[in-house]
Amino acid sequence: MGPAAFGLINDTVVLSRLGAIGVVLLMFFVGMEVSPGKLIKNWKVAVLGTIIQIAVNVGLMIAFGTFQEWPLSRSILLGFVISLSSTAVVLKLLEDWKISETQSGRDALGILIVQDIAVIPMLIIIGLLGGTQLDGTTLMKQGIGATILLGVVAWVSLNKSFNIPFFSRFKGDKEFQVLIAMLICLGFSVISGLLELSTALGAFIGGMVVRAARDTRWIDHSLHGFRVIFIALFFASVGALLDIQFLTGNWPQIMLLVGLVIVVNTFVNAAVLTSLGRDWKESLYTGAILSQIGEFSFVLAAVGYQMGIVAEFAYQMAIAVIVVSLLVSPAWIYSVELFLKIFKTRAPG
């Protein structure tokens, strides 16, 4: 319904910021459901899996770019773009399908968190490719922020249960409960953002803190309505970015690229997870869950466009491929799940 369709929404910047709040709230609620111990136990698969997957995707894009005679900077940028999965889409699916605590759900969650962190060095590399000088102050902030957040995770893991001061005093005050819940969620997000890290990552850590605290189970009920509204705004902001005329004028190329990206991401992630010791069926399902291109890829593509690494056509193509991949990924995940069920039924024994 955005500028390229019926023009009902023209201020896409404001809509995008409201949608970002939805991602923050979603990460906060996911943090409330995640066990810090299980997350730390799974760090090797999450970290190594993400690093290998990004390296393979970038390598594939460099090989393709060499054949197309692209500049190295463009190949690296597009490799980064297709490497990131959608935190908002995947977490919503994990929550709706109640698979967050399965092996695939935990692997997907861990990889998504590491991908969110990986956006920071990606932006630095893109800046260097575009001729921007390193900012020592920003790097120092990010280092301090990463240390603080890791410290909070370690503290929460060691302190299985604790009280947040004054919470029990306001158990019966619904209005104050909503205010406190928003302060916890957005407070951690603001701190993370001020330290040049992902605001969604800060919200996730805030959710982990709330999970470990006692007398805070009411937060889920108090903030549920806010989350639904802002997540809807996030998806609206994604739709508003799409140029309908560009989509209809270039749909064969767009659909081909979407198909290639989803298949490549599925099998690259599956191969990486299998090499790290996961069962191949679980790996394939996790690969399908992570097959789409994520919302942070919009940011990378926009930065690359502003720096002249990609031209207008390539930027619009990237936006279209990202949006369509988000739309078709649930159907692709279901198809892979159905295939695995049929394979299991027909397998001997």
N, C-alpha and C positions, 0 to 999 in steps of 0.2 A: 504493500500500500504506500510505499515511499515515493520519492520524487520521480522515479522512472516508471511508476505504474499510474495510480490515480491521483497522486499528489496530496493525499490526506496527511502525510507526514513529511515535512520539509526540513525540520531541524534535526538532522540525523546525529549531530554531535551530542545534543542533550539526551536523545533517546539512547545512544550508545553508553553514555555515563550512567543512566538509570539502569540499563541492562547489566552494566558492570557490577552494580550493587547486587543484582540477582545472583551473579556468579559468586560474589563474596558470601552472601547468605547461604548458598548451596554448599560451599566449601566449609562454612562454619558448622552446618548440620552434619556433614560427612565427618568432620573432626570429632563431633560428639558420639559418632557410632564406631570410631576406629579405636582399636586397642593399641596403645603405644608400643607395648611389648611385641605384638605381632608385626607391627610396622617396622620396628628396628630389626627384628629377626629376619625380615624379608629384604633388607637393604641391599644385599649383594645382587639379587636378581634385578631389583629396581634400578640400581646405579649402573651396573655392568650392562644390563639389558638396554637401558636408554642410550648409553654411550655407543654401544655397538650398533644399535639400530640407526642412530643419527649418522654415524660414520658410514654405514653401508648405503643409506639413502643419498648422502652427499656424494659418495663415490660413484653411485649409479648415475646421478645427475651430471657429474663432471664428465663421465664417459659419454653420456648422451650429448652433452653440450659440446664436447670435442668433435663429435660427428657432425653437429649442426654449426660448428665454428662460432660458438658463443664465447664471449669473454669469461674468464674464470670466475669473476665476481658474480656474474649472473647465475652461473651453475651452482655456486655455493649458496647463494641466496635462495634459489628455488629448492635446493636440497634441504635447507633448513625449513622452508615453508611446508613441504610435504612430510617432514619428520614429526611434526607436532600433532597430537590428537586433541580432540575437544574435551576439555574438563567438564564443561556444562552438560554436554550431551551424554557422555559416558557415565558421569555420576548420577544423572537423572535416570538413565536406564538401569544402572546397578541398583538404585533405590527402588524403582518401580517393579523390577523383576525379582527383587529380594535375593540378589546374588552377591551382595557386598562381602559376605563372610566366606564365600567359596574361594578355592585356590585361584581361579581366574579373576574373581573380583579383587582379591588382595593384590595379585600381580599387576592388574590394570591400574589400581589406585596408586600403588607405589611408583609405577612408571610415570603416571600423570604428574605426580608431585615432583619427581626429578625433572621431567620435561618443563614444568613451570619454572624451576630453578635454572634450567639450561637456557631459557629465553634471555637471561641477562648476558652470559658470554656470547650468545648469538648476536644480540644487538651491538655488543662491543666489536665483534668481528665485522659485522655489516658496516659499522661506522668507519672502521679502519679501511675496508675495501672502498668506501666512498670518499676517503681522504680526510676523515675526522681524526683529530689528535686525541689520545687517551687523556681522560680527566682523572688525576690522582685523587681528588677529593671524593669523587663518585665511587671509585674503587675502594677507598678506605671506608666509606659509609656502608657499602655492600658487604665488606669483610666483617665489620662490626655487627651489622644486622644478621648475617648468617650465623655468627658466633652466638649472639643473643638467642635467636630462635632455636638453635641446636641445644643451647643450655636449658631453655624452657622445656623442650622435649625430653631431655635427660632427667630434669627435675621431676616432671610429671610421671615419667616411667618409674622412678625410684620411690615417689610418694603415691602409693596406689589410691589413697583416699585422703582428702583434707577438706576443711571448711573455708569458704570465702567469707571474709568478715561481713557481718551485718545481714547476711542473706536470710537466716532463719527468722529475723525480726520482721521481715516483710513478706512472709509466705502467703498471707491473706490479701495482700494488696496487688490486684491484677495489673493496675496501671503502672505501678512502680516496677513490677516484674518485667513488663515489656521494656521499660526504660533501661533497666539494668542489663537485660539481655542484649539490647541494641548497643549499649556502651561496651560490653565485653567483646561483641563481634566486631563492631566498627573501630573500637579502640585498638585492638591488635592489628587491624587492617591499616589504620593510620600510621601506627608505629612502623610497620613493615614498609609502607609506602614511603615514609619520610627517610627511611634508610635505603631507598632505591631498590627495594625488593618487590615482589609481587604482593599486591594487597590481598589477593585471594589466598596466598600462602599464609599470610598473617592471620586471616580469619580461620583457616584450618587449624593453626596452632591454638587459637583462642577456643575453638571447639573442643580440642583435646584437653585443655585446662578445665573447661566446664564439665566434661565427662568424668574427670578424676575427682571433681568436687562433689560434696554431698548436698542434698536439698536443692538441686537445680534441675530436676527432671521436668519442671513446669515450663522450661524455656522452649522446648519443642512445640508445645501447644500455643504458647504466647506469640511466637514468631511465625507460625505456619502460614498465616494469611499474607504476611509481608513477603515471604519467600515465593509463594505462588504468583503474586502480582509482579514482582521484579524479575523472576525467571521468564515470565511471559514477555516482559519488556525486552529482555535479552534476545529472545528469539525474534521479536519484532525488529530489533535493531539490526540483526543479521539479515533479515528479509529486506529491510529498507536499503541495504547496501547494493543490492543486485540491480543491474541495469537490464530491464526486460528486453529492450530492443537489441542489446548486445547478445543476450542469451538466445533470442529467436534467430538472430542473424548468423550465429556461430555455433548452433547447437550440436552439429555432428562432431566438431573438434572438441567441444566441451564434454560431451558424453563419453567420447573415446578417452580423454584424459582422466575423467572421473573414474571410469572403469579400470584404467591402468593403475591409477594411484591407489584405489581401494584394494585391488588384487595384490599389488606389490607390497603395500603396507601390511596386509594380512600375512603374507607368506614370509616377509622379512622378519616381522615380530615373532611369528611362529617358529621360524628357524633359530632365531636368537634364543628364545625361551627353551626350546628343545635342547640346544647346545649347552644350556645352563642347568640341565637335569630335569626339566619338567616333562610330563607325559605329552606325547605329540598331539593327542586329542585336546587336552586342556590348552596346550600352546596354540593350536589352530583357533580354538574358540576365543582365547584372549587376543590373538592377532586380529580376529574379526571385530572384536569390541573396540580395538584401537585403530581401526582401518581408516576412519575419516580424518579430514584435516581440521585442525582446531582453530579456536577464536584468536589465539595469540599469533597465528599465521597472518591474520589481517594486519596486525601491527607490523610484522616483519615485511610484508609486501608493501605497506604504505611507506615505511622508512626507506626501503629500496627504491621505490618510485620517486620519493622526494630527493634522493641522492643521485638519481639518474642511472642507477644500476639496471633498471628495467624501464621500458618505454610505456606509454599509455595503453597500447593494445595488450601487452603482456600483463600489465597490472590489472586491467579489466578481466582478462582471461583467468588470472589467479583468483580474483574475487569470485567469479562465476563458478570455478571448479570447487573452491572451498565451500560455498553455499550449497551447491548441488550434492557434494559429498556428505554434508551434514544431513541433508534431506533423505538420502537413500541408504545411509548406514544402518538404521534400525532394520530395514528389510534385508540387507546383506547379512547382518548378524543372525537374524532369524533363519535365513537360508542355510548358513553354515551350521547352526544348531540342529536344524532338521536333517542335514546331511549326516552329521555325527550320530544322531539318534538312529537313522536308517542303517548306517554302517555298523553300529553296535548291535542292532537287532539281527542283521544278516551275518555277523561275524560268528565263526564256529565257536561253540562252547558258551 
